[in-house]
Structure formats: C-alpha cells, structure tokens
C-alpha cells in the first residue's frame, strides 16, 4: 500500500499498468482493475497524470 501523500512518477504508473495487463492474462486493464488494485494508485491518479485513462493505456502500450 502506498503511504499517504506518496506521489508516483509517470514511469511507475506505466509499470503498474503493465502489471495489471499481465495480471489480466495480457488483456487491456479496465478502470475497475485500477480501483481494485491494492497497493496501487487509483483510476483518478492515472487520469490526473496522463489526461485520460485511454492515454495512460496508450503510453503503457496496453491499450489493445
């Protein structure tokens, strides 16, 4: 679990999306996957950093 006030770098967010992708059997992560990801950032963190969920998935290369 992330400490309160911890800020993840963009590279860390990308790594976490790739983790979720692998966890889903190489399937595109859904927003609910981010919300249920214990120890990881929530959906809103990705949107704040990348501008949208779709852009976050694209940058991580897991949008297909």
C-alpha positions as CSV (number, residue, x, y, z in Angstrom):
1,X,0.0,0.0,0.0
2,X,1.2,3.5,-0.8
3,X,1.9,5.8,2.0
4,X,-0.4,8.8,2.3
5,X,0.9,11.7,0.3
6,X,3.1,9.4,-1.8
7,X,3.4,10.6,-5.4
8,X,4.2,8.1,-8.1
9,X,6.3,9.0,-11.1
10,X,4.9,8.6,-14.6
11,X,7.3,5.6,-15.1
12,X,5.9,3.9,-12.0
13,X,2.4,4.4,-13.2
14,X,3.3,2.8,-16.6
15,X,4.9,-0.1,-14.8
16,X,1.7,-0.6,-12.7
17,X,-0.5,-0.6,-15.8
18,X,1.7,-3.2,-17.4
19,X,1.4,-5.3,-14.1
20,X,-2.4,-5.1,-14.4
21,X,-2.2,-6.1,-18.0
22,X,-0.2,-9.2,-17.2
23,X,-2.4,-9.9,-14.2
24,X,-5.5,-10.0,-16.5
25,X,-3.8,-12.5,-18.8
26,X,-2.4,-9.9,-21.3
27,X,-5.8,-8.2,-21.6
28,X,-6.4,-4.4,-21.5
29,X,-6.7,-3.2,-17.9
30,X,-10.2,-1.8,-17.0
31,X,-10.8,1.2,-14.8
32,X,-12.2,-1.2,-12.2
33,X,-8.9,-3.1,-12.2
34,X,-7.1,0.1,-11.1
35,X,-9.8,0.8,-8.5
36,X,-9.4,-2.7,-7.0
37,X,-5.6,-2.7,-7.2
38,X,-4.5,-2.9,-3.6
39,X,-1.2,-1.1,-3.1
40,X,-1.5,0.7,-6.4
41,X,-2.8,4.1,-7.5
42,X,-6.5,4.5,-8.3
43,X,-8.1,5.4,-11.6
44,X,-8.1,9.2,-10.8
45,X,-4.3,9.2,-10.4
46,X,-3.8,7.9,-14.0
47,X,-6.3,10.5,-15.3
48,X,-4.6,13.3,-13.5
49,X,-1.1,12.3,-14.7
50,X,-1.9,11.3,-18.3
51,X,-5.1,13.3,-19.0
52,X,-7.3,10.3,-19.6
53,X,-7.4,6.6,-18.9
54,X,-7.1,5.9,-22.6
55,X,-3.9,8.0,-22.9
56,X,-2.4,6.2,-19.9
57,X,-3.1,2.8,-21.5
58,X,-1.6,4.0,-24.8
59,X,1.6,5.3,-23.1
60,X,2.0,2.0,-21.3
61,X,1.4,0.1,-24.6
62,X,-1.5,-1.9,-23.1
63,X,-4.4,-0.3,-25.0
64,X,-5.1,-3.2,-27.3
